Amino acid sequence: MELPFAESYKIKMVEMLHKSTRNERETWIKEAKYNLFNLKSDQVFIDLLTDSGTGAMSDKQWAALMTGDESYAGARSYFEMQEAIHRILGFDYFLPTHQGRAAENVLYSTILKEGDIVPGNSHFDTTKGHIEFRKAKAIDCTISEAGDTQLEIPFKGNMDLEKLETVFKKYPAQRIPVVVLTITNNTAGGQPVSMSNIRSVSSLCKKYGIRLQIDSARFAENAYFIKTREKGYADKSIKEIVREMFSYADIATMSSKKDAIVNMGGFVAFRNETLWQKCQMFCIMNEGFITYGGMSGRDMSALAQGLDEGTEFDYLETRINQVAYLATKLDEYGIPYQRPAGGHAVFVDAKKILTHVPKEEFQAQTLAVELYLEAGIRGVEIGAILADRDPITRENRYPVLELLRLAIPRRTYTNNHMDVIASALKNVYDRRENIRRGYVITKELPIMRHFTIELAPAE
Ligand SMILES: *Cc1c(COP(=O)(O)O)cnc(C)c1O
């Protein structure tokens, strides 16, 4: 008999969860102005708001916290991080930052100016925020297939090379300081980018003399998909694939809260020494001295260890299998989601489920609130609220997709939790015809509004 699949780790420490009643949740979500970011974590049973910084560190990472070196300059922990970045990603230069957006801030403060153009494949929200805040423009060049949630293709996160070249032809190279390739493509559903796409984007950038930045939050998950889906990579190790992926990039920004499995941390890595030196000023001004840049020594040590563990096949197989397990349950219940399931999350297609809720009343947000009310599960809206208003017209932007993202923290929940999530979603799905109204905005910030937005039920 073939043995069933099992996790590649066992549990050493547990944390109690809080269950609640529907009545309690109705009160809490109203107090939270129907924004799930405003809930207290104790009001949540299963927290799928994000996989960012919410994973479980290993025994070796906790041990690394104890041996971390807190020297202001030249800390041993910095050199551990340098060694891991050099060996695993292949970059010679880097600056630690307190998280991924801080890496973007350091980089973009140095290379972006007003009127610049930054093409990419569905820029992540903080990336777009940092670009638009500097009055530069982010142009999305993701393949159009990514907009069709039911289409099963292996590398749905790819950049469309024609769209990219059109941008290159339209604007002079001086106005395009960098191209951002996000792997995996978070906003398009945690969808991977193929090695051949990375290679082609890189050669197109080279042809036009434009730098390539890899936004690498989930680079290891991307490598797993390359190994399991792309021809010629099945026999390569994850670390070999990772080295090749980054060999095509000039710069990497990293939110280590994702694939380095730490609670806080990030970095920006460079191939070019001069750019690294230029960026040091903004690192020192905003983050800290260049050998700690916003991180404690112990956190840098845990990050270095996490980079190693996060790029091991057995761990990645466990992780991606859990996401696939949840997706298979949704298949069983006929619930539509962005296919195939992504690396870190399942993105439920709210537009296909809440067909009676007008888009002006935020379908994905409405579904997120319903799932919370059903079982205390917290997901997050990836739709019109996240998309913000158009910076010029100030009209709401309605993206092609209205998704409810259920992000799975690393090494944190069991498949029993996945069963609860799927059943709760099925209950909401079964009563979908009765959900007819969504929410209206009562308060919002001018940029990145989704974190703090306040809503009220539409009447
Ligand atoms: C999380 C994330 C970021 C930003 O990182 P933070 O650590 O949250 O600041 C940037 N890009 C992508 C693709 C991400 O997933």
The ligand as a Tripos MOL2 file, in Angstrom:
@<TRIPOS>MOLECULE
LIG
   15    15     1     0     0
SMALL
NO_CHARGES

@<TRIPOS>ATOM
      1 C1          4.1990   41.3170    1.5800 C.3       1 LIG1
      2 C2          4.6720   41.7480    0.2950 C.ar      1 LIG1
      3 C3          5.3830   42.9510    0.1290 C.ar      1 LIG1
      4 C4          5.6040   43.9200    1.2560 C.3       1 LIG1
      5 O1          6.2460   43.3530    2.3400 O.3       1 LIG1
      6 P1          5.9430   43.7610    3.8490 P.3       1 LIG1
      7 O2          6.8750   42.8900    4.6190 O.co2     1 LIG1
      8 O3          4.5040   43.4490    4.1260 O.co2     1 LIG1
      9 O4          6.2320   45.1940    4.0140 O.co2     1 LIG1
     10 C5          5.8320   43.2710   -1.1270 C.ar      1 LIG1
     11 N1          5.5840   42.4780   -2.1760 N.ar      1 LIG1
     12 C6          4.9080   41.3250   -2.0640 C.ar      1 LIG1
     13 C7          4.6680   40.4670   -3.2670 C.3       1 LIG1
     14 C8          4.4180   40.9240   -0.8390 C.ar      1 LIG1
     15 O5          3.7220   39.7990   -0.7310 O.3       1 LIG1
@<TRIPOS>BOND
     1     1     2 1
     2     2     3 ar
     3     2    14 ar
     4     3     4 1
     5     3    10 ar
     6     4     5 1
     7     5     6 1
     8     6     7 2
     9     6     8 1
    10     6     9 1
    11    10    11 ar
    12    11    12 ar
    13    12    13 1
    14    12    14 ar
    15    14    15 1
@<TRIPOS>SUBSTRUCTURE
     1 LIG1         1 GROUP 0 **** ****
